[in-house]
Amino acid sequence: MRLNLLFLTMITFISSLTTPAYKMGKLKYGGGGDWYANRTALPNLIDFCNRNLHTNFAGQDDIVEIGSATLFNYPFVYLTGHGNVVFSNAEASNLRRYLIGGGFLHIDDNYGLDKFIRKEMKKVFPELTFLELPANHILYNQKFKFPNGLPKIHEHDGKRPQGFALVYKGRVVCYYTFECDLGNGWEDYGTYPGDTQEIRLNALKMGANLIQYMLTQ
């Protein structure tokens, strides 16, 4: 009986070590925009982080709605798309509580998102404005070094890539990648014409920096 009890205790302990501690979430929003874009991005980022940062994310991301109570189960949530974004007042309030309470949002403009997301994030933090992070910011100097700041992954309008942040009481609660298409670089290799392994690796390294920064700030 004692041996059986010891065996069960060992199995429980080992299981606690191997069970993923947390998950990434992809935000589902209203307005008709393609919130579901970049389907393979997060699983690839998760795999890269688990191998290179020794994180313990579950291998598959979850879809989570902005107004849901389950939002608070995710330390990191990702929002992307090309088109319209609409937050209801209740959703904006829920997202604000999540971010103030320790959550982190990465907004990744997949081209065409900018004019919509800036307006909707004003519902969440009317008192805050997106500030561009300088190239020497700690986010760009985690495990992987980006001395020039946010890397360019896909070309759209010939503009430079920019990384913006919403800072609440000294903490970055939202990081917004613009004219970069970071998530496209996380997708399966060959998804887009012109993909190179070098560009994809840069995107994954930048994503890993973002996760490391999020977990340690």
Secondary structure, DSSP 8 states (H G I E B T S, - for coil): -HHHHHHHHHHHHHHHHHS-SB-EEEEE-BSS--TT-STTHHHHHHHHHHHHT---B-SS-EEEETT-GGGGG-SEEEEEESS--B--HHHHHHHHHHHHTT-EEEEEE-SS-HHHHHHHHHHH-TT---EE--TTSGGGBSSSB-TTSS---S-SSS---EEEEEEETTEEEEEEEESS-HHHHHS-TTSSTT--HHHHHHHHHHHHHHHHHHHH-
